[in-house]
Amino acid sequence: MFDDSDSENTEMAGTSTRAALTRKTIYVAMSGGVDSSVAAHLLLESGCPLSNIRPVFVRSWADEDAPPPLDHLPWRDSRIKTNCQWRRDWDDLLRVCQQLAIRPPLLMDLSKEYWNRVWEPCLEVWGKGGS
């Protein structure tokens, strides 16, 4: 059952949330895909000013500077240097930001960290037959 006293609290909470949205920079992790684009759109619809939304694109793989697979592994994966689509995703995100009229995204390059902390350990485990 709906209690009218709750609606006042909800309205007050919504008002303070909207007020907070107008004062702060909100960093939105965006890929250029549908989910993150809709999230940014919903933020705009909620009353957040365009100037407060700051899209961030995290590049976790860089095909042009990826080192070759580990030499001691019994197999080589030729996709390592050629299968990355980050540039296409970046271009999609630039179009989304333009369409939403928000600032261009920041590019956060974490490809070396991803290679060293995620990919290389995975290659070692897979090379030993693990999963």
Buried (B, 14 or more C-beta within 10 A) or exposed (E): EEEEEEEEEEEEEEEEEEEEBEEEEBEBEBBBEEEBBEEBBEBBEEEBEEEBBBBBBBBBBBBEEBEEBEEEEEEEEEEBBEEBEBEEBBEBBBEBBEEBEBBEBEEEBBBEEBBEEEBBEEBEEBBEEEE
